[in-house]
Amino acid sequence: MSGPPELDPIIHAQARLRVVSTLATLAEGDRITFPRLQEILGMTAGNLSVHLRKLEDAQYVEVTKTHQGRTPATLVRLSRRGQLAFEDYTAALRALLDPTTPAKEPT
């Protein structure tokens, strides 16, 4: 008999869960600017940067530094790996909350 599903510790931290769930609402391939993400989440730039770095190290997000005109811009999007990890995370969470729901095999 297997134990309860494991929650991905990278996503499970509250701030990172908020980041990933916000990015998951974007259309596939869409990116959001760092300041807009910061505004939506109500996080400081430093705090958001730390959590994005952790997600980027896990290859869950892609951060692109570019220029819009002469102004530097940082764009963020959920990677395919991040999308799959978020789907697995939400399936595991559902299974924990309702053990009668059949568990989804991790991708």
N, CA, C and O of each residue as an XYZ file, in Angstrom:
428
protein
N       0.850     -1.191      0.000
C       0.000      0.000      0.000
C       0.884      1.239      0.000
O       1.829      1.341      0.783
N       0.572      2.165     -0.874
C       1.373      3.381     -0.943
C       0.836      4.409      0.049
O      -0.338      4.385      0.419
N       1.719      5.308      0.469
C       1.329      6.351      1.409
C       0.634      7.493      0.696
O       0.332      7.410     -0.495
N       0.384      8.555      1.436
C      -0.273      9.722      0.821
C       0.625     10.326     -0.249
O       1.845     10.170     -0.193
N       0.032     11.014     -1.224
C       0.841     11.624     -2.283
C       1.772     12.690     -1.708
O       1.449     13.368     -0.733
N       2.916     12.811     -2.333
C       3.900     13.812     -1.919
C       3.609     15.136     -2.616
O       3.295     15.166     -3.806
N       3.716     16.230     -1.863
C       3.573     17.563     -2.441
C       4.958     18.079     -2.784
O       5.866     18.023     -1.954
N       5.125     18.576     -3.988
C       6.399     19.102     -4.466
C       6.859     20.236     -3.538
O       6.196     21.272     -3.471
N       7.972     20.062     -2.826
C       8.410     21.088     -1.878
C       8.813     22.406     -2.544
O       8.791     23.455     -1.900
N       9.176     22.361     -3.806
C       9.536     23.604     -4.506
C       8.293     24.463     -4.712
O       8.336     25.680     -4.534
N       7.198     23.834     -5.083
C       5.951     24.578     -5.308
C       5.219     24.844     -3.996
O       4.513     25.846     -3.872
N       5.380     23.961     -3.024
C       4.554     24.008     -1.814
C       4.749     25.258     -0.962
O       3.822     25.658     -0.258
N       5.911     25.883     -1.000
C       6.108     27.126     -0.245
C       5.068     28.137     -0.718
O       4.875     28.323     -1.919
N       4.403     28.785      0.230
C       3.264     29.647     -0.114
C       3.572     30.663     -1.210
O       2.791     30.804     -2.151
N       4.682     31.364     -1.108
C       4.995     32.395     -2.105
C       5.198     31.771     -3.485
O       4.723     32.307     -4.486
N       5.903     30.639     -3.541
C       6.136     30.003     -4.842
C       4.849     29.412     -5.406
O       4.647     29.413     -6.621
N       3.991     28.915     -4.547
C       2.692     28.426     -5.009
C       1.895     29.568     -5.635
O       1.243     29.383     -6.662
N       1.946     30.733     -5.025
C       1.250     31.897     -5.587
C       1.849     32.285     -6.941
O       1.115     32.619     -7.871
N       3.176     32.242     -7.050
C       3.835     32.575     -8.321
C       3.405     31.589     -9.398
O       2.956     31.992    -10.471
N       3.542     30.297     -9.114
C       3.243     29.264    -10.109
C       1.769     29.290    -10.499
O       1.440     29.176    -11.680
N       0.881     29.439     -9.520
C      -0.549     29.449     -9.859
C      -0.917     30.682    -10.687
O      -1.798     30.610    -11.543
N      -0.259     31.794    -10.441
C      -0.501     32.994    -11.255
C       0.000     32.775    -12.677
O      -0.700     33.091    -13.638
N       1.209     32.236    -12.814
C       1.756     31.994    -14.148
C       0.944     30.939    -14.899
O       0.854     30.986    -16.126
N       0.357     29.995    -14.178
C      -0.439     28.937    -14.810
C      -1.727     29.486    -15.424
O      -2.332     28.827    -16.269
N      -2.152     30.677    -15.013
C      -3.371     31.266    -15.579
C      -3.120     31.919    -16.937
O      -4.063     32.228    -17.666
N      -1.838     32.130    -17.275
C      -1.513     32.726    -18.573
C      -1.711     31.694    -19.674
O      -1.622     30.490    -19.430
N      -1.975     32.158    -20.861
C      -2.055     31.254    -22.009
C      -0.685     30.626    -22.215
O       0.339     31.251    -21.936
N      -0.665     29.392    -22.703
C       0.600     28.677    -22.888
C       1.555     29.510    -23.739
O       1.200     29.977    -24.821
N       2.766     29.685    -23.231
C       3.782     30.448    -23.946
C       3.769     31.935    -23.648
O       4.729     32.635    -23.969
N       2.683     32.441    -23.031
C       2.634     33.868    -22.704
C       3.597     34.183    -21.571
O       3.862     33.348    -20.707
N       4.113     35.406    -21.593
C       5.027     35.867    -20.567
C       4.428     37.091    -19.892
O       3.584     37.782    -20.461
N       4.881     37.349    -18.664
C       4.426     38.496    -17.901
C       5.667     39.253    -17.442
O       6.703     38.648    -17.163
N       5.561     40.566    -17.365
C       6.709     41.340    -16.914
C       6.876     41.168    -15.404
O       5.912     40.955    -14.669
N       8.115     41.265    -14.976
C       8.422     41.155    -13.551
C       7.609     42.161    -12.729
O       7.000     41.769    -11.733
N       7.579     43.457    -13.116
C       6.807     44.419    -12.310
C       5.313     44.074    -12.235
O       4.685     44.262    -11.193
N       4.750     43.573    -13.333
C       3.317     43.207    -13.321
C       3.091     42.018    -12.395
O       2.120     42.007    -11.639
N       3.964     41.021    -12.440
C       3.849     39.872    -11.550
C       4.002     40.320    -10.095
O       3.270     39.868     -9.215
N       4.947     41.200     -9.862
C       5.164     41.740     -8.517
C       3.912     42.461     -8.015
O       3.521     42.309     -6.857
N       3.294     43.238     -8.890
C       2.080     43.977     -8.533
C       0.922     43.018     -8.219
O       0.229     43.193     -7.217
N       0.716     42.021     -9.061
C      -0.369     41.055     -8.860
C      -0.211     40.337     -7.529
O      -1.183     40.143     -6.799
N       1.030     39.942     -7.215
C       1.289     39.148     -6.014
C       1.480     39.997     -4.758
O       1.413     39.480     -3.643
N       1.716     41.291     -4.934
C       1.943     42.158     -3.779
C       3.219     41.802     -3.028
O       3.274     41.886     -1.801
N       4.247     41.403     -3.780
C       5.518     41.005     -3.181
C       6.574     42.066     -3.443
O       6.478     42.822     -4.410
N       7.580     42.119     -2.581
C       8.702     43.019     -2.838
C       9.530     42.440     -3.984
O       9.472     41.242     -4.260
N      10.288     43.288     -4.634
C      11.125     42.834     -5.741
C      12.130     41.787     -5.267
O      12.360     40.790     -5.951
N      12.724     42.010     -4.107
C      13.711     41.073     -3.585
C      13.105     39.714     -3.268
O      13.686     38.680     -3.596
N      11.938     39.714     -2.633
C      11.263     38.462     -2.275
C      10.862     37.694     -3.530
O      11.076     36.485     -3.617
N      10.285     38.390     -4.493
C       9.889     37.733     -5.741
C      11.117     37.175     -6.460
O      11.070     36.066     -6.992
N      12.197     37.922     -6.481
C      13.426     37.466     -7.140
C      13.950     36.173     -6.527
O      14.358     35.263     -7.248
N      13.940     36.092     -5.207
C      14.428     34.896     -4.517
C      13.580     33.681     -4.906
O      14.121     32.612     -5.192
N      12.269     33.842     -4.916
C      11.387     32.718     -5.245
C      11.464     32.351     -6.728
O      11.395     31.174     -7.081
N      11.607     33.352     -7.589
C      11.773     33.049     -9.012
C      13.072     32.298     -9.261
O      13.120     31.408    -10.109
N      14.127     32.648     -8.531
C      15.411     31.956     -8.694
C      15.256     30.479     -8.329
O      15.761     29.607     -9.037
N      14.565     30.200     -7.235
C      14.348     28.808     -6.812
C      13.550     28.052     -7.876
O      13.869     26.909     -8.202
N      12.516     28.692     -8.412
C      11.705     28.066     -9.469
C      12.505     27.913    -10.761
O      12.347     26.925    -11.479
N      13.354     28.879    -11.052
C      14.185     28.818    -12.256
C      15.230     27.703    -12.125
O      15.505     26.989    -13.089
N      15.807     27.560    -10.934
C      16.787     26.492    -10.697
C      16.159     25.109    -10.906
O      16.832     24.175    -11.339
N      14.863     24.988    -10.595
C      14.146     23.721    -10.794
C      13.622     23.594    -12.230
O      12.998     22.593    -12.582
N      13.876     24.605    -13.046
C      13.417     24.673    -14.432
C      11.888     24.709    -14.532
O      11.310     24.208    -15.497
N      11.244     25.302    -13.533
C       9.788     25.453    -13.527
C       9.368     26.767    -14.187
O       8.254     26.873    -14.699
N      10.245     27.760    -14.178
C       9.962     29.025    -14.851
C      11.136     29.384    -15.749
O      12.266     28.939    -15.550
N      10.828     30.201    -16.738
C      11.855     30.747    -17.617
C      11.832     32.258    -17.458
O      10.792     32.899    -17.614
N      12.993     32.814    -17.144
C      13.136     34.254    -16.960
C      13.999     34.772    -18.102
O      15.117     34.303    -18.317
N      13.462     35.747    -18.830
C      14.164     36.324    -19.971
C      14.396     37.801    -19.718
O      13.463     38.551    -19.431
N      15.648     38.209    -19.826
C      15.979     39.626    -19.691
C      16.162     40.175    -21.094
O      16.936     39.637    -21.886
N      15.451     41.241    -21.391
C      15.466     41.818    -22.732
C      15.333     43.331    -22.606
O      15.464     43.889    -21.517
N      15.078     43.971    -23.708
C      14.822     45.419    -23.708
C      13.539     45.684    -24.468
O      13.270     45.068    -25.499
N      12.751     46.606    -23.945
C      11.591     47.113    -24.666
C      11.951     48.554    -24.989
O      11.859     49.447    -24.147
N      12.366     48.750    -26.241
C      12.967     50.033    -26.607
C      14.323     50.101    -25.936
O      15.153     49.210    -26.119
N      14.555     51.141    -25.165
C      15.824     51.276    -24.439
C      15.686     50.845    -22.984
O      16.653     50.900    -22.224
N      14.510     50.425    -22.602
C      14.251     50.073    -21.211
C      14.442     48.574    -20.984
O      13.842     47.760    -21.686
N      15.275     48.204    -20.004
C      15.424     46.784    -19.693
C      14.095     46.203    -19.200
O      13.340     46.870    -18.492
N      13.826     44.972    -19.578
C      12.594     44.307    -19.160
C      12.910     42.857    -18.800
O      13.696     42.189    -19.473
N      12.285     42.392    -17.732
C      12.406     40.994    -17.315
C      11.048     40.346    -17.518
O      10.043     40.793    -16.966
N      11.030     39.287    -18.316
C       9.794     38.572    -18.631
C       9.847     37.186    -18.007
O      10.896     36.541    -17.983
N       8.696     36.733    -17.501
C       8.623     35.461    -16.803
C       7.502     34.631    -17.398
O       6.434     35.149    -17.724
N       7.758     33.327    -17.537
C       6.696     32.416    -17.951
C       6.925     31.064    -17.306
O       8.042     30.720    -16.919
N       5.850     30.309    -17.197
C       5.906     28.951    -16.681
C       6.426     28.050    -17.798
O       5.924     28.099    -18.921
N       7.420     27.236    -17.497
C       7.943     26.302    -18.499
C       7.005     25.103    -18.612
O       6.102     24.925    -17.794
N       7.229     24.300    -19.621
C       6.431     23.069    -19.773
C       6.624     22.179    -18.554
O       5.671     21.592    -18.040
N       7.870     22.086    -18.100
C       8.159     21.295    -16.903
C       7.424     21.854    -15.682
O       6.914     21.098    -14.855
N       7.376     23.178    -15.579
C       6.657     23.825    -14.480
C       5.169     23.563    -14.551
O       4.524     23.337    -13.527
N       4.616     23.593    -15.759
C       3.188     23.314    -15.938
C       2.867     21.887    -15.490
O       1.884     21.659    -14.785
N       3.698     20.933    -15.900
C       3.481     19.539    -15.502
C       3.636     19.368    -13.994
O       2.860     18.642    -13.373
N       4.623     20.025    -13.402
C       4.826     19.949    -11.951
C       3.632     20.536    -11.216
O       3.214     20.003    -10.188
N       3.076     21.634    -11.735
C       1.909     22.251    -11.103
C       0.687     21.337    -11.218
O      -0.090     21.219    -10.271
N       0.518     20.697    -12.361
C      -0.589     19.752    -12.530
C      -0.447     18.577    -11.566
O      -1.430     18.150    -10.960
N       0.762     18.056    -11.421
C       1.006     16.967    -10.473
C       0.741     17.430     -9.041
O       0.156     16.700     -8.241
N       1.179     18.653     -8.728
C       0.987     19.212     -7.388
C      -0.506     19.332     -7.062
O      -0.950     18.927     -5.988
N      -1.265     19.886     -7.993
C      -2.697     20.067     -7.718
C      -3.411     18.715     -7.628
O      -4.343     18.564     -6.838
N      -2.986     17.732     -8.426
C      -3.576     16.391     -8.337
C      -3.256     15.760     -6.981
O      -4.124     15.135     -6.372
N      -2.025     15.918     -6.505
C      -1.634     15.375     -5.199
C      -2.412     16.063     -4.085
O      -2.840     15.414     -3.131
N      -2.593     17.359     -4.203
C      -3.345     18.104     -3.198
C      -4.799     17.648     -3.165
O      -5.368     17.463     -2.090
N      -5.399     17.467     -4.334
C      -6.775     16.967     -4.395
C      -6.879     15.583     -3.751
O      -7.833     15.299     -3.027
N      -5.893     14.729     -4.021
C      -5.900     13.380     -3.452
C      -5.771     13.418     -1.927
O      -6.364     12.594     -1.231
N      -4.996     14.375     -1.413
C      -4.877     14.518      0.035
C      -6.186     14.998      0.658
O      -6.580     14.547      1.733
N      -6.848     15.918     -0.037
C      -8.091     16.491      0.478
C      -9.267     15.537      0.336
O     -10.190     15.564      1.150
N      -9.242     14.697     -0.685
C     -10.320     13.738     -0.921
C      -9.709     12.392     -1.299
O      -9.525     12.100     -2.480
N      -9.395     11.571     -0.293
C      -8.720     10.300     -0.569
C      -9.538      9.330     -1.425
O      -8.996      8.327     -1.889
N     -10.817      9.599     -1.645
C     -11.624      8.712     -2.477
C     -11.418      8.984     -3.958
O     -11.827      8.186     -4.802
N     -10.776     10.125     -4.281
C     -10.476     10.461     -5.681
C      -9.279      9.629     -6.134
O      -8.260      9.585     -5.444
N      -9.392      8.973     -7.281
C      -8.255      8.185     -7.765
C      -7.050      9.088     -7.989
O      -7.175     10.174     -8.556
N      -5.886      8.637     -7.543
C      -4.663      9.425     -7.697
C      -4.199      9.395     -9.140
O      -4.285      8.367     -9.811
N      -3.705     10.534     -9.612
C      -3.137     10.639    -10.954
C      -1.677     10.221    -10.867
O      -0.967     10.588     -9.931
N      -1.245      9.457    -11.846
C       0.165      9.069    -11.903
C       0.985     10.311    -12.226
O       0.627     11.066    -13.131
N       2.085     10.538    -11.497
C       2.927     11.714    -11.786
C       3.481     11.633    -13.201
O       3.757     10.551    -13.720
N       3.639     12.819    -13.822
C       4.176     12.875    -15.185
C       5.668     12.986    -15.170
O       6.293     13.044    -16.229
